[in-house]
Amino acid sequence: MVGDGHRPASMALRDAQDEAGVPPGIWRGRGLAAVGLVAGDVVAERQAELLLGEGRHPDADRIESERLEAGDDPAKARRATVLGRPIEHNRSSKTEKAKERTPWLGMDLVFRPPPTAHIAWALMDDETRRVLELCQDIAVDKTLVWVGESVAQIRWGSGGKRREPIRDGGLIVAVFRHYESRAAESRPLLHDHAVVSIRARRPDEKGTWGNLSADSLLANIVAADTLYVLTFMEEVTARLGWAWEPREVTPGRRPVMEIAGIDRRLIGWQSTRRQQIEDALSVLTAEYEEKHGHAPGERAGYALGCQAADRTRPPKRTERRSLSELREGWRESAVRRFGADVIDQLAVRARAAAAAVWARVRPVVDVILAAVDVVAVVYVMRGAFKRHHLLAEARRHLAYVLRGRPHQPGLDEQIVEAAIDGYTRLASRHTMTADLSALYPRDTDDRAVLRPLTRKRSASPYERARLAAGALTARVHATRRSERLNSRARPHTVAVPDISRSRPCPSPTDRKAGRGREQGTDVAALEQTRATIEAAAAMAAKLQDGVRERAAARAAAPQPAPAAPPPPHPHQPSVQQTPGRTPTGGVA
């Protein structure tokens, strides 16, 4: 609440927040009405203490006082303010000596945009800063709504074995915004701490209270993070017109989507904390290799990374400045290191880079190819997987393909359903795996194409996953080409609407690309188009037959010399051409 710092007990919360240079927290979530709170209200210290510290109603003092005045005894009056199970009941009765258990009353979800967004937010003008903060607010809100509606479950029944969705997706969340990283030298790091209350209402008639299931929330953390990043990218592109491109942070690992045109050197200036962790990680990795005789695997490498972060974690600085003072200091530091020209031209270069990205990238999502890509990556990375693994990878796929363009609502779920229905099979009661027979239905010899790729131990798991996805995608393209040669309709694609504003008159190349994006997406439209082409082809063939018959008649008649064929009439019917089709109605 005070920027991860400390404050004297005698200092008021708002004074401590002003001194720490952080804004006050605000309430969010659809469950606020059940406890008399309003979205956007400031999180008061006593409210947070009651709800997040004791599991009680945030207005418990007033409720308890009214109950006492009505004649209730103190214990009953206090119990009326408790939401769900009182924390003092967290004792184990299975042993003779009761064992105190620490109650879990909240979960801290951290929402942090990509590094180039921090740079733009810290070094560009105030208007751009406010737009990026708005994008952050929208992305956080949409992610919290999805978590409440599609992920959060409440524990119910004996031992909490029964799980039910919470009422109306009603999460209660206190959001605290921070501006800086933990680096020794102040660096911009716009991020939000969303403290989700574990208390939620059950979907029963009485509206009783219970505890959220930690398993459901933790299992979908990655899927929630990918939704947040995807939404943030789309909001930035819609409001600022910028595009996104992948950046490889660690060779062989997943790339990170960054704002195109932002000087990559500024990422190193902003991410000093990462450099500290990497320096410590190289020492720990060398110690691991000396001890075990081989390089650490994926799981061991993750554990070493956590250890390096803990070793190099500095304490929060006590001296604080306002956001305007922080931005002024950040700009001075960046100008000293890279020059004023680089900093002043950030927005101009971002717009120019966006134009270059849209010139070469066609933001169209092919559901079938996306499903194949998602299954291949998750299969190689995990072997057996669950639905939320596919959903997270589908959202990564959309972020890479669309580069910030908006996706149709539910498209990520559509990709997951296509992947599950077409390319997976059950591996156990709770997991699934890739169905290679579905990926290669006509060529059993090639079903083992993934085996050498998955066993290429010289490459990282993600590199092997990309190789496998490329092999499967190439096979889908080959199958489609064969089907097109046989005049079979290809699987439909989902075109993304163009959101460009104030664009100049499109060139012929742009209009041609636009026609490709505006093609119909259903099978009926394709069948109608094919029927029209076949009818036109039949008409052209009949006209050609008539021309040949008249030419043969003229050749048989006695004439001094054969007449030259007349030039084609400008209004003579011609075959309607569509991309990829031949004049005879076949598919090229």
C-alpha positions as CSV (number, residue, x, y, z in Angstrom):
1,M,0.0,0.0,0.0
2,V,3.0,2.3,0.5
3,G,5.2,1.1,-2.4
4,D,6.5,-2.1,-0.6
5,G,8.1,0.1,2.0
6,H,7.5,0.7,5.7
7,R,5.9,3.5,7.6
8,P,5.7,4.6,11.2
9,A,2.6,3.3,13.0
10,S,1.7,6.9,13.9
11,M,1.7,8.1,10.2
12,A,-1.6,8.1,8.3
13,L,-1.7,5.9,5.3
14,R,-2.3,8.7,2.8
15,D,0.6,10.7,4.2
16,A,2.8,7.6,3.9
17,Q,1.7,7.2,0.3
18,D,2.5,10.8,-0.6
19,E,5.9,10.4,1.0
20,A,6.5,7.2,-0.9
21,G,5.5,8.7,-4.2
22,V,2.7,6.2,-5.0
23,P,-1.0,6.8,-5.6
24,P,-3.6,5.4,-3.2
25,G,-5.1,2.0,-4.0
26,I,-8.5,1.7,-5.6
27,W,-11.2,-0.9,-5.4
28,R,-12.1,-3.0,-8.4
29,G,-14.2,-6.1,-9.2
30,R,-17.8,-7.2,-9.6
31,G,-18.1,-8.3,-6.0
32,L,-17.9,-4.8,-4.5
33,A,-21.6,-4.2,-4.3
34,A,-22.0,-7.2,-1.9
35,V,-19.9,-5.4,0.7
36,G,-21.1,-1.9,0.0
37,L,-18.0,-0.7,-1.9
38,V,-17.9,1.1,-5.2
39,A,-15.4,0.6,-8.0
40,G,-12.9,3.4,-8.1
41,D,-13.1,4.3,-4.5
42,V,-9.9,4.7,-2.6
43,V,-8.8,1.8,-0.4
44,A,-8.9,3.0,3.2
45,E,-6.5,1.5,5.7
46,R,-9.3,0.2,8.0
47,Q,-11.1,-1.4,5.0
48,A,-8.0,-3.3,3.9
49,E,-7.2,-4.3,7.5
50,L,-10.7,-5.8,8.0
51,L,-11.1,-7.5,4.6
52,L,-7.6,-8.5,3.7
53,G,-6.2,-8.9,7.2
54,E,-9.1,-10.5,9.1
55,G,-11.6,-11.8,6.5
56,R,-14.3,-9.5,7.7
57,H,-16.7,-7.0,6.1
58,P,-14.9,-3.8,5.2
59,D,-17.5,-1.9,7.2
60,A,-17.4,-4.3,10.1
61,D,-17.0,-1.6,12.8
62,R,-20.4,0.0,11.9
63,I,-22.2,-3.4,11.6
64,E,-20.8,-4.7,14.9
65,S,-21.8,-1.4,16.7
66,E,-25.3,-1.7,15.4
67,R,-25.6,-5.3,16.5
68,L,-24.4,-4.4,20.0
69,E,-26.9,-1.6,20.3
70,A,-29.6,-4.1,19.2
71,G,-28.8,-6.3,22.2
72,D,-26.5,-9.0,20.6
73,D,-23.7,-10.3,22.8
74,P,-20.1,-9.3,21.6
75,A,-19.3,-12.7,20.1
76,K,-22.5,-12.8,18.1
77,A,-22.1,-9.2,17.0
78,R,-18.5,-9.9,15.8
79,R,-19.6,-13.1,14.0
80,A,-22.1,-11.1,12.0
81,T,-19.2,-9.2,10.4
82,V,-17.2,-12.3,9.4
83,L,-17.3,-13.3,5.7
84,G,-17.1,-17.1,5.7
85,R,-15.0,-19.0,8.1
86,P,-13.5,-16.9,11.0
87,I,-9.7,-16.9,10.9
88,E,-9.6,-17.9,14.6
89,H,-11.0,-21.3,13.6
90,N,-7.9,-22.1,11.6
91,R,-6.8,-24.8,14.1
92,S,-6.3,-28.4,13.5
93,S,-8.3,-30.7,15.8
94,K,-6.6,-33.9,14.7
95,T,-3.8,-33.6,17.2
96,E,-3.9,-33.2,20.9
97,K,-2.1,-29.9,20.7
98,A,-3.9,-27.5,18.4
99,K,-1.6,-26.2,15.7
100,E,-2.1,-22.7,14.5
101,R,-2.2,-22.3,10.7
102,T,-1.6,-19.0,8.9
103,P,-4.8,-18.0,7.2
104,W,-4.6,-17.1,3.5
105,L,-6.8,-14.1,2.9
106,G,-5.6,-12.8,-0.5
107,M,-3.5,-13.3,-3.6
108,D,-1.2,-10.6,-5.1
109,L,-1.4,-10.6,-8.9
110,V,1.2,-8.4,-10.6
111,F,0.4,-6.8,-14.0
112,R,3.5,-5.5,-15.7
113,P,3.6,-4.4,-19.4
114,P,6.6,-5.1,-21.7
115,P,9.8,-3.1,-21.2
116,T,9.3,-0.9,-24.2
117,A,6.0,0.2,-22.8
118,H,7.8,1.3,-19.6
119,I,10.2,3.3,-21.7
120,A,7.5,5.1,-23.7
121,W,5.5,5.8,-20.5
122,A,8.6,7.2,-18.7
123,L,10.2,9.2,-21.5
124,M,7.5,10.5,-23.8
125,D,5.1,13.4,-23.3
126,D,2.3,13.5,-20.7
127,E,-0.4,12.8,-23.1
128,T,1.2,9.5,-24.2
129,R,1.8,8.7,-20.5
130,R,-1.9,9.1,-19.7
131,V,-2.9,7.0,-22.7
132,L,-0.6,4.1,-21.7
133,E,-1.9,4.3,-18.1
134,L,-5.5,4.0,-19.6
135,C,-4.4,1.0,-21.6
136,Q,-3.0,-0.5,-18.4
137,D,-6.3,0.1,-16.6
138,I,-8.4,-1.5,-19.3
139,A,-6.1,-4.5,-19.6
140,V,-6.1,-5.2,-15.9
141,D,-9.9,-4.8,-15.7
142,K,-10.6,-7.2,-18.5
143,T,-8.2,-9.8,-17.1
144,L,-9.8,-9.6,-13.7
145,V,-13.3,-10.0,-15.2
146,W,-12.1,-13.1,-17.1
147,V,-10.6,-14.5,-13.9
148,G,-13.8,-13.9,-12.0
149,E,-16.1,-15.3,-14.7
150,S,-14.1,-18.2,-16.2
151,V,-11.5,-19.2,-13.6
152,A,-12.4,-18.4,-10.0
153,Q,-14.1,-21.2,-8.1
154,I,-15.3,-21.3,-4.6
155,R,-14.7,-24.2,-2.2
156,W,-17.8,-25.8,-0.8
157,G,-18.9,-28.8,1.2
158,S,-17.0,-31.1,3.4
159,G,-13.3,-30.4,3.1
160,G,-13.9,-28.0,0.3
161,K,-14.1,-30.8,-2.2
162,R,-17.0,-29.3,-4.1
163,R,-16.1,-26.5,-6.5
164,E,-18.6,-24.0,-7.9
165,P,-18.3,-20.7,-9.9
166,I,-18.6,-17.6,-7.7
167,R,-21.7,-15.6,-7.9
168,D,-21.7,-13.2,-10.9
169,G,-17.9,-13.4,-11.2
170,G,-17.8,-11.3,-8.1
171,L,-14.2,-10.8,-7.2
172,I,-13.2,-8.1,-4.7
173,V,-9.8,-6.6,-5.6
174,A,-7.7,-3.8,-4.2
175,V,-5.3,-2.5,-6.9
176,F,-2.1,-0.6,-6.0
177,R,0.0,1.1,-8.7
178,H,3.8,1.4,-8.4
179,Y,6.2,3.3,-10.7
180,E,9.7,2.1,-9.9
181,S,11.8,-1.1,-10.0
182,R,13.9,-2.5,-7.1
183,A,17.1,-1.5,-8.9
184,A,19.6,0.5,-6.9
185,E,19.3,3.4,-9.3
186,S,15.7,4.5,-10.0
187,R,14.3,3.0,-13.2
188,P,10.8,3.1,-14.6
189,L,8.6,0.1,-14.0
190,L,4.9,0.8,-14.4
191,H,3.0,-2.1,-12.7
192,D,-0.1,-2.8,-10.7
193,H,-0.5,-5.1,-7.6
194,A,-4.0,-6.5,-7.7
195,V,-4.7,-8.0,-4.2
196,V,-7.6,-10.4,-4.7
197,S,-9.6,-11.2,-1.6
198,I,-10.1,-14.9,-1.0
199,R,-13.6,-14.2,0.3
200,A,-16.4,-14.6,-2.4
201,R,-20.1,-15.4,-2.4
202,R,-21.4,-18.8,-3.2
203,P,-24.0,-19.2,-5.9
204,D,-26.7,-20.2,-3.5
205,E,-30.0,-18.5,-2.6
206,K,-28.7,-17.2,0.7
207,G,-25.6,-15.8,-0.8
208,T,-23.3,-17.2,1.8
209,W,-19.6,-16.6,1.8
210,G,-16.7,-19.0,1.3
211,N,-13.1,-19.2,0.2
212,L,-11.7,-19.2,-3.4
213,S,-9.9,-22.3,-4.6
214,A,-6.2,-21.6,-4.8
215,D,-5.7,-24.5,-7.3
216,S,-8.0,-22.9,-9.9
217,L,-6.4,-19.5,-9.7
218,L,-2.8,-20.8,-9.7
219,A,-3.4,-23.2,-12.6
220,N,-4.6,-20.3,-14.8
221,I,-2.0,-17.7,-13.9
222,V,-0.2,-18.0,-17.2
223,A,-3.4,-17.9,-19.2
224,A,-4.4,-14.7,-17.3
225,D,-1.0,-13.1,-18.0
226,T,-1.2,-13.8,-21.7
227,L,-4.7,-12.3,-21.9
228,Y,-3.5,-9.2,-20.1
229,V,-0.5,-8.8,-22.5
230,L,-2.7,-9.4,-25.5
231,T,-5.3,-6.9,-24.3
232,F,-2.7,-4.3,-23.5
233,M,-1.1,-4.6,-27.0
234,E,-4.5,-4.1,-28.7
235,E,-5.4,-1.1,-26.6
236,V,-2.0,0.6,-27.3
237,T,-2.3,-0.1,-31.1
238,A,-5.9,1.2,-31.1
239,R,-5.1,4.4,-29.3
240,L,-1.6,5.2,-30.5
241,G,-1.3,3.4,-33.8
242,W,1.9,1.5,-32.8
243,A,2.7,-2.0,-33.8
244,W,4.5,-4.8,-32.0
245,E,7.3,-7.2,-32.9
246,P,9.0,-10.1,-31.1
247,R,12.2,-9.7,-29.3
248,E,14.4,-12.6,-28.2
249,V,15.5,-12.0,-24.6
250,T,17.2,-15.3,-24.0
251,P,18.4,-17.4,-26.9
252,G,16.2,-20.5,-27.3
253,R,13.4,-19.1,-25.1
254,R,10.1,-17.6,-25.9
255,P,10.4,-14.1,-27.5
256,V,8.8,-11.0,-25.8
257,M,6.5,-8.7,-27.8
258,E,7.8,-5.2,-27.8
259,I,6.7,-1.9,-29.3
260,A,8.3,-1.6,-32.8
261,G,10.7,1.3,-33.3
262,I,11.8,1.7,-29.6
263,D,15.6,1.7,-29.5
264,R,16.6,-1.6,-28.0
265,R,19.5,0.0,-26.1
266,L,16.9,1.7,-23.9
267,I,15.7,-1.7,-22.7
268,G,19.2,-2.3,-21.2
269,W,19.1,1.1,-19.6
270,Q,15.7,0.3,-18.1
271,S,16.3,-3.3,-17.1
272,T,19.2,-2.9,-14.8
273,R,17.6,-5.3,-12.3
274,R,17.6,-8.1,-15.0
275,Q,21.3,-7.6,-15.6
276,Q,22.0,-8.1,-11.9
277,I,20.0,-11.4,-11.9
278,E,21.8,-12.6,-15.1
279,D,25.2,-11.9,-13.5
280,A,24.3,-13.9,-10.4
281,L,22.7,-16.7,-12.5
282,S,25.9,-17.2,-14.5
283,V,27.7,-17.9,-11.3
284,L,25.0,-20.3,-10.0
285,T,24.9,-22.1,-13.3
286,A,28.7,-22.7,-13.3
287,E,28.5,-24.1,-9.8
288,Y,25.6,-26.4,-10.9
289,E,27.6,-27.7,-13.9
290,E,30.7,-28.3,-11.7
291,K,28.6,-30.2,-9.1
292,H,26.5,-32.3,-11.5
293,G,28.6,-32.6,-14.6
294,H,26.0,-31.3,-17.0
295,A,24.0,-28.1,-17.7
296,P,20.8,-27.5,-15.8
297,G,17.6,-28.6,-17.4
298,E,14.5,-26.4,-17.8
299,R,13.2,-27.0,-14.2
300,A,16.6,-26.7,-12.6
301,G,17.3,-23.6,-14.6
302,Y,14.1,-22.0,-13.4
303,A,15.0,-22.8,-9.8
304,L,18.4,-21.3,-10.3
305,G,16.8,-18.1,-11.7
306,C,14.6,-17.8,-8.6
307,Q,17.7,-18.2,-6.4
308,A,19.6,-15.6,-8.3
309,A,16.6,-13.2,-8.0
310,D,16.5,-13.7,-4.2
311,R,20.2,-13.2,-3.8
312,T,20.3,-10.0,-5.6
313,R,17.0,-8.5,-4.3
314,P,17.8,-5.1,-2.9
315,P,15.7,-3.4,-0.2
316,K,13.2,-0.8,-1.3
317,R,14.6,2.7,-1.2
318,T,13.4,4.9,1.5
319,E,13.7,8.2,-0.3
320,R,10.7,8.8,-2.6
321,R,9.8,11.4,-5.3
322,S,6.6,12.3,-7.1
323,L,5.9,10.9,-10.6
324,S,6.8,14.2,-12.2
325,E,10.1,14.3,-10.4
326,L,10.8,10.6,-11.4
327,R,10.0,11.3,-15.0
328,E,12.3,14.3,-15.1
329,G,15.1,12.3,-13.5
330,W,14.6,9.4,-15.9
331,R,14.7,11.7,-18.9
332,E,17.9,13.3,-17.8
333,S,19.5,9.9,-17.2
334,A,18.5,8.7,-20.7
335,V,19.6,11.9,-22.4
336,R,23.0,11.7,-20.8
337,R,23.5,8.2,-22.0
338,F,21.9,8.1,-25.5
339,G,21.5,11.8,-26.5
340,A,18.5,14.1,-26.8
341,D,17.9,13.1,-30.4
342,V,17.2,9.5,-29.5
343,I,14.8,10.4,-26.7
344,D,13.0,13.1,-28.6
345,Q,12.4,10.9,-31.7
346,L,10.9,7.9,-29.8
347,A,7.3,8.6,-30.9
348,V,8.2,9.4,-34.5
349,R,10.3,6.3,-34.9
350,A,7.5,4.2,-33.3
351,R,5.0,5.5,-35.9
352,A,7.4,4.9,-38.7
353,A,8.2,1.4,-37.5
354,A,4.4,0.7,-37.2
355,A,4.0,1.6,-40.9
356,A,6.7,-0.8,-41.9
357,V,5.2,-3.6,-39.8
358,W,1.8,-3.2,-41.4
359,A,3.3,-3.1,-44.8
360,R,4.9,-6.5,-44.4
361,V,2.6,-8.3,-41.9
362,R,-0.9,-9.4,-42.8
363,P,-2.9,-9.7,-39.5
364,V,-5.1,-12.6,-40.5
365,V,-5.7,-15.5,-38.2
366,D,-6.2,-19.0,-39.7
367,V,-8.0,-21.0,-37.1
368,I,-6.8,-24.4,-38.3
369,L,-3.1,-23.4,-38.7
370,A,-3.3,-21.7,-35.3
371,A,-4.7,-24.9,-33.7
372,V,-2.0,-27.0,-35.3
373,D,0.7,-24.5,-34.1
374,V,-0.7,-24.4,-30.5
375,V,-0.9,-28.2,-30.2
376,A,2.6,-28.7,-31.6
377,V,4.2,-26.2,-29.2
378,V,2.4,-27.3,-26.1
379,Y,2.9,-31.0,-27.0
380,V,6.7,-30.6,-27.4
381,M,7.0,-28.4,-24.3
382,R,4.9,-30.5,-22.0
383,G,4.0,-33.9,-23.5
384,A,0.7,-34.1,-21.6
385,F,-1.2,-30.9,-21.0
386,K,-4.6,-29.4,-20.0
387,R,-7.0,-26.9,-21.6
388,H,-5.5,-23.9,-19.9
389,H,-2.1,-24.7,-21.4
390,L,-3.7,-24.5,-24.9
391,L,-5.5,-21.3,-24.0
392,A,-2.3,-19.6,-22.9
393,E,-0.5,-20.6,-26.1
394,A,-3.4,-19.6,-28.3
395,R,-3.2,-16.1,-26.8
396,R,0.5,-16.0,-27.5
397,H,-0.2,-17.0,-31.0
398,L,-2.7,-14.2,-31.5
399,A,-0.3,-11.7,-30.0
400,Y,2.4,-12.8,-32.5
401,V,0.2,-12.9,-35.6
402,L,-1.9,-9.8,-35.0
403,R,0.9,-7.5,-33.7
404,G,-1.7,-5.4,-31.8
405,R,-4.6,-5.6,-34.2
406,P,-7.9,-6.5,-32.4
407,H,-9.1,-10.1,-32.4
408,Q,-12.7,-11.1,-32.6
409,P,-14.2,-11.9,-29.2
410,G,-13.9,-15.6,-28.4
411,L,-11.3,-16.3,-31.1
412,D,-8.8,-17.7,-28.5
413,E,-11.5,-20.1,-27.3
414,Q,-12.3,-21.0,-30.9
415,I,-8.6,-21.9,-31.5
416,V,-8.6,-24.1,-28.4
417,E,-11.8,-25.9,-29.3
418,A,-10.4,-26.6,-32.8
419,A,-7.2,-27.9,-31.3
420,I,-9.0,-30.2,-28.8
421,D,-11.6,-31.5,-31.3
422,G,-9.2,-32.1,-34.1
423,Y,-5.7,-32.7,-32.9
424,T,-5.7,-34.1,-29.3
425,R,-6.6,-37.2,-27.5
426,L,-6.9,-38.1,-23.8
427,A,-3.7,-39.1,-22.1
428,S,-5.2,-39.7,-18.7
429,R,-8.3,-38.7,-16.8
430,H,-7.3,-35.1,-16.4
431,T,-4.8,-34.5,-19.2
432,M,-4.6,-34.8,-23.0
433,T,-1.8,-35.1,-25.6
434,A,-1.3,-34.5,-29.3
435,D,-3.2,-36.9,-31.7
436,L,-0.6,-37.5,-34.4
437,S,-2.9,-39.7,-36.4
438,A,-5.2,-36.7,-36.8
439,L,-2.3,-34.5,-37.8
440,Y,-1.3,-37.0,-40.5
441,P,-4.5,-38.8,-41.5
442,R,-3.2,-40.1,-44.9
443,D,0.5,-40.6,-44.4
444,T,1.3,-42.9,-41.5
445,D,5.0,-42.9,-42.4
446,D,5.3,-39.2,-41.5
447,R,3.6,-39.5,-38.1
448,A,7.1,-39.8,-36.6
449,V,8.2,-36.4,-38.0
450,L,8.0,-35.0,-34.5
451,R,10.1,-37.7,-32.9
452,P,13.6,-36.5,-34.1
453,L,12.6,-32.9,-33.4
454,T,11.5,-33.6,-29.8
455,R,14.7,-35.6,-29.2
456,K,17.1,-32.9,-30.5
457,R,18.6,-32.3,-27.1
458,S,21.1,-29.8,-28.4
459,A,18.2,-27.3,-28.8
460,S,16.0,-25.8,-26.1
461,P,12.5,-27.1,-25.6
462,Y,11.0,-24.0,-27.2
463,E,13.3,-24.3,-30.2
464,R,12.2,-27.9,-30.6
465,A,8.6,-26.8,-30.3
466,R,9.0,-24.3,-33.0
467,L,10.6,-26.8,-35.3
468,A,7.8,-29.2,-34.7
469,A,5.2,-26.5,-35.3
470,G,6.9,-25.5,-38.6
471,A,6.9,-29.1,-39.8
472,L,3.3,-29.6,-39.0
473,T,2.3,-26.3,-40.6
474,A,4.2,-27.2,-43.8
475,R,2.3,-30.4,-43.9
476,V,-1.0,-28.5,-43.6
477,H,0.0,-26.2,-46.4
478,A,0.9,-29.2,-48.6
479,T,-2.4,-30.8,-47.8
480,R,-4.3,-27.7,-48.6
481,R,-2.5,-27.2,-51.9
482,S,-3.4,-30.8,-52.9
483,E,-7.0,-30.1,-52.0
484,R,-7.0,-26.9,-54.0
485,L,-5.8,-28.8,-57.0
486,N,-8.8,-31.1,-56.6
487,S,-11.2,-28.1,-56.3
488,R,-11.9,-28.7,-52.7
489,A,-12.8,-25.8,-50.4
490,R,-10.1,-24.8,-48.0
491,P,-10.7,-24.3,-44.3
492,H,-12.0,-20.9,-43.5
493,T,-9.9,-18.1,-42.0
494,V,-10.9,-15.3,-39.7
495,A,-10.1,-11.8,-41.1
496,V,-9.2,-9.1,-38.7
497,P,-10.9,-5.7,-39.3
498,D,-8.6,-2.8,-40.1
499,I,-8.6,-0.2,-37.4
500,S,-6.3,2.3,-39.0
501,R,-7.4,5.9,-38.7
502,S,-6.6,8.8,-41.1
503,R,-4.9,6.5,-43.6
504,P,-4.0,7.9,-47.0
505,C,-5.6,6.7,-50.2
506,P,-4.6,3.0,-50.5
507,S,-2.2,2.0,-53.3
508,P,-3.1,-0.8,-55.8
509,T,-1.1,-3.2,-53.7
510,D,-3.0,-2.2,-50.6
511,R,-6.3,-2.6,-52.3
512,K,-5.3,-6.1,-53.5
513,A,-4.3,-7.0,-50.0
514,G,-7.6,-5.6,-48.7
515,R,-9.6,-7.7,-51.1
516,G,-7.8,-10.7,-49.7
517,R,-8.7,-9.7,-46.2
518,E,-12.3,-9.1,-47.1
519,Q,-12.9,-12.5,-48.6
520,G,-15.8,-14.4,-47.1
521,T,-15.1,-16.7,-44.1
522,D,-17.9,-19.3,-44.4
523,V,-18.1,-22.4,-46.6
524,A,-21.4,-21.2,-48.2
525,A,-19.8,-18.1,-49.6
526,L,-16.9,-20.1,-51.0
527,E,-19.3,-22.5,-52.7
528,Q,-21.3,-19.6,-54.2
529,T,-18.1,-18.1,-55.5
530,R,-17.0,-21.4,-57.0
531,A,-20.4,-21.9,-58.7
532,T,-20.1,-18.4,-60.3
533,I,-16.6,-19.1,-61.6
534,E,-17.7,-22.5,-63.0
535,A,-20.7,-20.8,-64.8
536,A,-18.4,-18.2,-66.2
537,A,-16.0,-20.8,-67.3
538,A,-18.8,-22.8,-69.1
539,M,-19.9,-19.6,-70.9
540,A,-16.4,-18.9,-72.0
541,A,-16.0,-22.5,-73.3
542,K,-19.3,-22.2,-75.2
543,L,-18.2,-18.9,-76.8
544,Q,-14.8,-20.5,-77.7
545,D,-16.7,-23.5,-79.3
546,G,-18.8,-21.1,-81.3
547,V,-15.7,-19.2,-82.5
548,R,-14.1,-22.4,-83.6
549,E,-17.3,-23.6,-85.5
550,R,-17.5,-20.3,-87.4
551,A,-13.8,-20.4,-88.2
552,A,-14.2,-23.9,-89.6
553,A,-17.2,-22.8,-91.7
554,R,-15.3,-19.9,-93.1
555,A,-12.4,-22.2,-93.9
556,A,-14.6,-24.6,-95.8
557,A,-16.2,-21.8,-97.9
558,P,-14.3,-20.7,-101.1
559,Q,-12.7,-17.4,-100.2
560,P,-9.6,-15.7,-101.7
561,A,-7.8,-15.5,-98.4
562,P,-8.6,-16.4,-94.8
563,A,-10.0,-13.4,-92.9
564,A,-8.0,-12.2,-89.9
565,P,-9.8,-12.8,-86.6
566,P,-11.5,-9.6,-85.3
567,P,-10.1,-7.9,-82.2
568,P,-11.9,-8.8,-79.0
569,H,-14.9,-6.6,-78.2
570,P,-14.3,-4.6,-75.1
571,H,-17.6,-5.7,-73.6
572,Q,-17.2,-9.4,-74.4
573,P,-17.9,-11.6,-71.3
574,S,-14.7,-12.8,-69.7
575,V,-13.9,-15.3,-66.9
576,Q,-14.1,-13.9,-63.4
577,Q,-10.7,-14.2,-61.9
578,T,-10.1,-14.8,-58.1
579,P,-6.8,-15.2,-56.4
580,G,-5.6,-18.8,-56.6
581,R,-8.1,-20.1,-59.2
582,T,-7.7,-21.0,-62.9
583,P,-10.1,-19.9,-65.6
584,T,-11.7,-23.3,-65.7
585,G,-12.9,-23.1,-62.2
586,G,-10.1,-25.3,-60.6
587,V,-7.9,-24.2,-57.8
588,A,-4.4,-23.2,-58.6
